[in-house]
Amino acid sequence: MTQVLEFKLPDLGEGLTEAEIVRWLVEVGDVVAVDQPVVEVETAKAMVEVPCPYGGVVTARFGTEGTELPVGAPLLTVAVGEPDGDRPAGEANASTARSEGSRPEDSRTEGSRAGGSGNVLVGYGTSEAPARRRRVRPTSTASTASITPTAPTTPTAPTTPATPAASAVPAANGRPRPATDGPVPVISPLVRRLARQNGLDLRELAGSGPDGLILRADVEDALRAARGRTGRAADESQRQAAQTRPSPAVAEAARTTRIPLKGIRGAVADKLSRSRTEIPDATCWVDADATELMRTRAAMNASGGPKISVLALLARICTAALARFPELNSGVDTEAREIVQYADVHLGFAAQTDRGLVVPVVRDAHMRDAESLTAEFARLTEAARAGMLTPAELTGGTFTLNNYGVFGVDGSTPIINHPEAAMLGVGRIVPKPWVHEGELAVRRVVQLSLTFDHRVCDGGTAGGFLRYVADCVEQPAVLLRTL
């Protein structure tokens, strides 16, 4: 017996309360398997593919692409179970009798247990491989009639079919549109995608193929007809606009663009505003001669093996400095009025992507060498650009390294990544005049800046941290004392 189950937007973790639909991965009428991804959503943390916990036929979708839904809102409905029309009449009647004798709660629980694994994310739940999607064609009149319970044969008066009246309604492409309650038969997914990209409702078309099958020519004819109507409407609107001159205020408003603060941009705005509101920050900076650091990196990379990045060397210097000045690897519990110092260093680093600024976190950075840090930075950066970072990879940082030198600037006063207590900023490394061993020389110079929460330490601690970082940049051999 078929059950229609509703799948709601699950809790994606990390306190997220809503998500925006980016792309539907299934259409109404598609057959989905348990834990098959059905929709791609964007949260304030990352882009996530949401799997469906039920296996069956998609009967409805809720929300278009770009719609923002709260957690718990319906996403889609799935028809689970074998239709009665696919079984003998006696088996269908027996199944109906059994279902009527059982409690609705038991039936729904059993259907859910048989058809799915619950609201889970990709990579969790059942290990069943997703089945290939296939499209369900509309059943014929004979198969529709087969689900009607049998009864003794009695003479009945002939009835007038209602379908001719429904099929007389003209479709978008000018042909009579057949009435159907099931999925629309389309010759190929490419034709379905062509209609979806142009905002064409396939239910408004009448196919010219066998049994009403919609062909590519049907969709193209409908699009040409729609463009003709749109052109006439545009000409009419232009004539009306020429007759009515807008006021200066209206004209100014028409040139103004409003961009909603939502998704990653909204999350960044909230976090930065909270940081500026709650944290009494201060900034100190120093110029350092990075010539020896760059020579050391060149020697490392010349010895073979994976290439070491400058960011990895700076991260290694940061972890060594935090071991000397643990006050900066901390946060403030405002409710308890306590400073919380962390034993482990989970190092965040700022990454600019097409979707906005994100701060992936390298777990246990203090236990990694330069090669391990380079590999992890590369992995997280690639995931950030692809929009595939998980919420766990974007939270839990204790200190942040911000390499704004990649933007071609020398200095900055970075905003602390709440609820952390400090952030080290690194400018570009460029040749500059520098006094070296009593003589003027051209050296590779970098500006370092430290923004810190004045509640966790005073200027002496912050200055000592920054001076130690600068000494390691100028003389990398200083790090040998802690290796």
N, C-alpha and C positions, 0 to 999 in steps of 0.2 A: 504494500500500500504506500502510495506516495505521500510524503510529508513536506511541507514548505517551511523551512527553518530560516530564521533571521540571524544574520551575522552582523554584530555591532562593532564599531571601532574599538579595538582593545586598548588597554592601558599600556603605552609604549615605554613606561619607566621614567625615572629621574624627575618625577613630579610634573610631567607634561600633561596638559589638560586639553589640548586641541591639536589638530593637524590639518594641513591643506592638501587636497587631492591634486596631485601633479599629473598622473596619467593612469587611466584604466587599462589593465592588462587583459581583461575579458569583456565579452559582449553578452547581452541578453541572448539566451539560447545556447551558449557555449557549455560544454561539459567540463567540469573541473574535478580534480582529484583532491584528496585530503592533503592539506598543507601546501597546496599550489598557490603561488603568489597571484593575487587578483587585482591589486591596486598599489600604486606607488604614491606615498604621501611624504610631505615635507613637514618636519616639526621644527621647533626652535633650535634643535640640536643637529639634526642631520636628515638625509633622505633615506626612507625606509620602505622596503617592499613588504606588504602585509599579506600573509598567507591565510587562506580560508580553512577553518577547521572541519568543514563538511565536504563530502563528495556528492556530486549530483549535477543538475542542470540549473544554470543561473536564470532566475525568472524575473528579477528586477534589480536595478541599481539606483542608489540614492545619492544625488549630488553630481554635478558636472565638474570637469577639470577646472581648478581654480577656486572651488568652494571650500570654505573652512568649516570643519565639523568638530564638535566637542567629543571627548571620550565618552563612549556609551551610545552615541547616535548610530542609527542603522546605516550600514554600508551597502549590503545587498541581501537578497533572499535566494535560497537554493532549494530546489525540489529534490528531496532525498528519497531513495527507495525505488523499487521497480513498479512502473505503472501497471494497474490492474488489466489494462487492455493487452499487455504483452503475455498474459497467462491465460490458461483455460478458464471458462466461465465458472466451472465448479470450484476451482482453486481460488478465484477472485471472490466468490461468495463466501467461501470458508474463511478467507482472510478478513473479509468485512465483518463476519460474525465474531471472529476472535477479537478484532479491534474494538467492537462495540461492547464486548464483555469485559474488557480491561479498562483500567483507569487512564485518563488522559495523561496524568503525570508520568505513569510508567511508560506509556507509548512514546512520549517525547524524550524521556531519558534514554530509552533503548535506542531510538533513532539517532540521538546525538552520539551515543556510545559507538554505534555501528558505523556512523558516517563521518566522524571527525575526531580530532584530538584536543579540542578546546581552543581558546584564543591564545595563540602562540606567535612568536616571531620566526623569521626564516632561520633555519638551523636548529630549532628546538622542536620538541614534540615527536611525532611518529617519524620513523625512518623510511616510510613507504615512498617509493619513487613516484613523482607526479606523472600522471598519464598524459598522453597527447590530447590536446583539445580537439574536439570535433563538433561540427555544427549539426543540430537536430532539424530535420526537415519537417514541415507540417504534416500531420497524419491525415489520411484520406477520410472521406465520409464514412466508409465502411468500417475503418478501425475505430473511429470515434463512436460509432454505434455499438461496437462490440463491448464496450464497458458498461452498457446498460443491462441490468439484471434481466435474465430471461423470465418470461411469463407465459401462461397458456395462450395459444393462438386464438384470437377472436377477430371477426371481421371488423374493420375500421374504415371510416370514410377517408378518402384521399385528402391529404393536406397540401396546401400551397407552399412551395419552398420559398424561404425568405431571402436566399442568397442572391437571386437575380436583382432584386431591388437594391441590395447593398452594393452589388458589383457595378451598378449603373452610376455610382458616384465617380466623377472624373478625378483622375490622379494628377500628380504634379507634372507628368509628361504628356497629359492629354488623353491617355488611354483609360478605359474603365478599370477601376481599382477593385480587386477582389477583397472580400471581407475575410480576415484571418485573425485569430487570437494568439497564434503561436509565433515562433521565430520566422523572420522574413527569409525566404529562400534566395540566396545570392550565388552567382556562378563561381566566385572566387573571393578570397580575403582581400585581394587588391582592389576589387570593385567596392567592397564594403569600406575599405580605408579611404578610397576616393570620395565616397559619399560623406564619411565622417569628417574628413579634412575640409570639406566645403559646406559643412553644416546642413546636409541634406538628410531628411528623415526618410529612410527606406520604406517605412510603413505607408508613406504617401504615394509610392510608386506602384505601377502595375507592370509586371515583367512581360516581355514579349517572347520569352523562351518557353520551353515545354513546361506545362503545369504552372505557368505564371512565374518561372524562374527569371530573376532580374539580371539582365546582361549589362555589360559596360556601356553599350550604346544607349540603353534606357537611362542610365545615370547621366551620361553626357547630354542627352536631349533635355533632361530636366534642368541641368545646370545652365544650358543655353537659354532655356525659357526663363529661368530665374534671373539671368543677367539682363535679359531684355526688359523684364519688369523693373529691375533695379535701375536700369538706365533711364527709363521713363520717369520713375519716381525722383531720380536725381535731377533731371531737367526741370521737373515741376518745383522741387525745393529751391533750385537756383533762381527760378523766376520769382518765387515768393521772397527769397532773401534779398533780391535786387529791389523789391518794392518796399522792404522794411529795413531801415538803417538802424543798427543797434546803438544804444547809448554808450558813452565812453566806459562806464563801469562794467557793462555787460561785455564789451569788447575786451577789456582787460581781464575779466574772469575767464573768457574763452581762451586766452593765451596762457593761463596759469595751469600748471600741472600739479596734481596732488598725488603723492605716492604713499600708500598705506604702510605704516610701521608694523610689519608682521613678519613671521618666519624668523630667519636668522637675523635680518636687519632689526626687527623688533626686540629680539633677545639681547643683541649687542647694545641697543639703546638703553634698555632697562638696566643691564649690568653696569654700564659706564655711568649712568645717572646715579645709581645706588652707591658706586664707589666714590664719586665726587661728593655725595651727600654725607656718607657715613665716615669716610676715612680722612683724617687730617694728614695729608701727605706732604712730603718735602722731597726735593731733588738736589743731588750733588753730581758733579761731573768732572772728568779729568781727561786730558789727552795722553795717549800712550804711543810709544814707538813699537809698531808691530812687525818690524823688519825681521827680527830673529824668529818670531812665531811663523811667519810665512816661509822662511828658510827651513825651519824644522818640518813644516808640513810637506814641503817639496822633497826633503830627504826621505820622509816616511813613504811618500807615494813613489819615489824612485826605487825603493827596495822591493817592489813587487807586492802582490796582494790587492785587496780592495782599496780604492782611493779614499782617503780621509778628507772629510769636509771641514771647512773653517768653523762652521757652526758646531760640529762635534767637538773640536778642540776648545772652543769657548764654553761649551756645556761642561766639559771635563774640568775646566778652570772654575766654573761656577760651583760645581759640587764640592771641590776642594775648599773653596772659600766659605761655603755654608757649613762645612765641618768645623771651621775655625770660628765662625760667627753664626751659631745656631739660632740666635734671636730673629734672624731674617727668614728662617724657614718655619714660619708660624702663622697664626691667625688670632683673631680676637673674638671671644665668646661674649657678646654684649649683654646677654641676659644674665649670665653668671658673673660678669665683670672679671673675666680671667683671660690671660694670654695662654694660648695653646701652642706649645712647641712640638713639632713633628720629628720623629726619629728618622723617617725615610724621606728621601727627596724624590718627589714626583714632579718632573720638570715640564712645564708647559712652554710652548713656543708659538709665536704668532705666525699664522699662515694666511696670506691674502688669496682668496679664490674668486671666481666669477660670481659666486652667490653671496660673497661678503667675507668679513674677517672671522676666522675661527681660531681656536687655541687648542690643538691636540696636545695630549699629555703623554710623556714618556715615563712609564712606571719604573720605579727603582733606578733612577738615573745614576745614583751614587755607586751602584754596584756594576756599572757597565764601563767597558773600555772604549777607546776612540772608535774602533771598528764597529762595535755593537751599537754605539750611539749613531754613527753614520747610517747604518742599515735601518735603524728604527726611524730616524728622521725622514729618510727617503720613503719608507713604507707609509708612514702617516701623512706625509705631504701628498703622495699620489692618491691616497684614499680621500683626503680633503678636497682635492681638485675634482675627483669623480663624484663627490657628494655622498660617499659611502661610509663615512665615519659613524661608529656606533655611539650611543650616549655615554657608555663607559669610557670611551677614548677621548671624550670631550670634557670630562669632569674629574674632580679629585686632585687637581694640581696644588702644589704647595709653594712653588716659586716659578716665575715666568722669565724667559729669555726672549727679547724682542730685537730681531736683526732688521732694523729699518734702513740699514745701509744699502739693501737691495733696491731701494727706491731712489738711490743716488743722493741722499741727504747725509749731512754730517752729524747733526744732533737733534734731540727731541726731549720733551718732558713727558714720558709715557704715563698713562693712567693705570693705576694698579688694577689687576684682574681680581676683583672681589670674589671670595673673601680672603685672598692671600694678603701678605704683608709687604711684599717688595717685588720689584721688576728691574732687571738689568737691560738697558738699551745699548745697542751697538751700532755706530754709524759706519759709513763707507771707509774702506782702507785705501788711502790715496797718497801719492808721493808729495811730500812737503819739505820745506827747509827746516832743518832740525840740528840743534847743537849736539854732536855726538863725539864723546871723548875730547872735549875742548875745542872742537872744530865744527864749522858749519858744513852740513852735508845734506844731501837729499835722502830722506828716509820715508818709509811707509808708515803713515800716522793714522790712528783711529781715535775717535772720541767715544768715551764710555760714560753713560749716565745711569745713576741709580735713583729710582723713586721708591720711597719707603714710608711705611706707616709709623708716624712719630709716636704712636701709643706703645709700640713694641720695643723701641730702642731710641737712644739719643743720637745726635750727630756724630759722636765719637765712634760708636759702633758702625754706623753706616759708612763713615769715612774710612775706617780701618778695612772694612770689607772691600770697598772700591779700590783702595790703594793696593791691597793684596792681589786683586784681579789684574790691575794695571802692571804690577811687578811680574806676574806670571806671563802676561802678554809680551812684556819687554825682554824677560829672561825665562823662557820655558823650562830651563833646568831647575827653577825653584820648585816645580811640581815633583821633582824626583824625591823630595823629602817626604812626600805623602804617598808615594806609589809603593 
